[in-house]
Amino acid sequence: MTAVIHLQEDDDLAVLRDHLRQAQDQRVALVLPWDARFLADPLDCELVRREAERTGVQVAIVSQDPERRAMIRRAGLAVFSSADGAAAAARWRQGGQPVAPPPRRAWWEEKVSVWPPPRSLVPSWLRHVSLGARVVIFIATMFLLFASAYIVVPHATVTLVPADDTVEVIVPISVSLEAETVDTAAGVVPARRIGDYIDGYIEVETTGTAAFQSGRAVGTVLFTNLLGQDVVVPVGTVVRTSSSSFPVRFATTQQSVAPAFGQVLVPVEALAEGLVGNVTVNQINQIEGTLSLSLRVTNPDPTHGGAIQDVRAASQEDRDRARELLIDQLLAEAFYGLQDCLEPTEFMPRQSLVVQSSSASYTRFLNERADTLGLHMRLLITGLAVDRDNAETVAYATLARQVPDGYHLIETHFEIGEMSEELLGDGEMVFFVTATGYTAAEIDVAAAKEVVRGMPTPQAIEQLEAGLPLADVPQIQVWPEWLGRMPLLPLRMTVYVVPRGPTP
């Protein structure tokens, strides 16, 4: 009886040992799957052979892989292609060292018997042909060989520089917030709005003027002492006019002493600037404080020195100028600051920046006397982000329509220009792209090969110049050089079309 054991792909020697210990029969056929990892090298075969000898079980390997069977057979194990074949075999080769094949003899030691004897290599019919006919056949054969070599061996390399031209077109492209895709026919590309709050401060010199009181009026007043003793008039004693609605006040600028029942002249200066301090004679007749009980005052002469002059002040024009300058400054800051919001292929036209909202605070009131005017603003500034690739797609489509017949674009360059000043709608505007294309004439390589095949090299050059739109003389290299003629087979000609490229 023969026990058939089917192994799995991941089974190893430990699994095999377990199967052999459980085997009741003296013969065990191990069926290997095609992708089995075990018994993949001679070392595994040696381990199986030793395990079979140790357990006293005859082991045969069943595998459908011919290479694995050959390796197992060389290792000295019985091997079959099917389990039925293994079970039907009356006797298996016993495990042991593989039988070495007999040594092979060297080729010079082997005896070779040739039977029947070799015949002449010359056909029988040719042995009956005359010597002249043989010469003719030989010459014809050699001629065919040389003709074949003349057709097949020659090779030519042709370098053609096609005629070129430069095409330039300025393409207007509309930017739309509502568009979702690129419209090459209408020249419309989609855009998205980006924005941020920008703070700034600016200080400008005032250019407005305003009439302000200037200079303090001065003069002298006469104090009369009503007492029989001297009275001291300290510095800063305030005297004024008697006007009830708007009295003009003055202060003494030096200390004086009014003698008993006597008089003294004391210099005074107006407390307020401007023309209001210029008063006429005897207008100053009031003394403030307790000295009014012992003294009387009057001005024997008019006061003078008060005036009105134009001084620098904050005007509306200054405010407008500061606002305009600060907005321009903040727009410039926003242009660079909003670059961080753009994708790698996007750009933001400078003219697309708009101020959505603003708050302003001035440091001076209108017409306030000042040499400078400060302004602090906070603006919400937004702009349009446009994909550069979309713009170049529209420009390329327009440029391609300008290419002359028989030419094709080989290199393009795009330069994005300025925005138009006029808006086309809510969130829409137009910018211009200058598209420059370098074109080269189309060369029919197959037709060029057909025209010059078999021609002498100078004639082939003239034929190519006359029949193709070229910018330079064709360059032809023929091998072998002594042939001086183009190959007969187009397959033996290599043609390179090398445009010159744009001039830097």
PERATA-V708595 format. One line per field, one symbol per residue. phi: phi as a letter, one per 30 degrees, with the letter a starting at -180 (. if undefined). psi: psi as a letter, one per 40 degrees, with the letter a starting at -180 (. if undefined). burial: # if it has 16 or more other C-alpha atoms within 10 Angstrom, else .. Layout:
# PERATA-V708595
phi = ???
psi = ???
burial = ???
This chain:
# PERATA-V708595
phi = .bdcccdcdcdbddddeddddddccdbbccccdecdddhcbeddddddddddddcicdbbccbddddddddddddjcdbbcbddddddddbcdddlddddddddddddcdccccbdedcdddeddddcdddddddddddddddddddddddcdebbcccccddbaccbbccdbdcbdcdcbdcdddicbdbbcbaadbcabbbbddbdbbdbdbicdblbbcccdccdbdbdcddidcbadcdddbdccbbdcadbbdddhcbbcbdbbddcdjddddcddiddbbccjddddcbcbacdbddajdabbdbdbdcddddddddddddddddddddddddddddeccbbdddddbcdaabbbcdbddiddadbbcbcbbcccbbccbdddddddddddddddcdddibbdcabbbbdcddddcdcldibabbcbcccbccbddcddddddddcdiddeeddddddddcbdccaddcbbcbddddibdddcedcccccccddiddd
psi = ihhhhhiideiadddddddddehdiehhhhhhidfhdifeidddddddddddddefhhhihhhehdddddddddeeihiieiddddddhdhihiiaiihhiiiiiideeihhhhhiiiiiehidddeeiidddddddddddddddddddddddiiihhhhhiiiihhhihhhhhhheeidihgddefhiiiihiiihhiiiihiiieiiihihhihiiaiihhhheifiihhhihehhiiiehddgihiiiieihihhihfaihhhiihidiiaedehiaiedhehhhaeeedeiiiihdiiiieiihihihihiddddddddddddddddddddddedeeiideiihhdeehihdiihihieiihehhidihihhihihhiihhhhdddddddddddddeehiieiiheiihhhhaiiidhieaheiihiihhhhhhiiihhgdddddddeheiiddddddddddeigieihihhhhhidedfiiidhddehhhhhgidiih.
burial = .####.##.......#..##..#...#######..#.##..#.###.##.##....#######....##.##########..#..##......##..........................................................###.########.###########....###..######.##..#..##.#.#####.###############....#.#...#####.....#######..####..##################...#####......#######.######...#####..##..##..##..##..##..#...#...########........#.#.#####.#################.#######.##...#...###..#.#.#..#.......#################....##..####.#..##.###..####..#.###.....#######.##.#...#.....
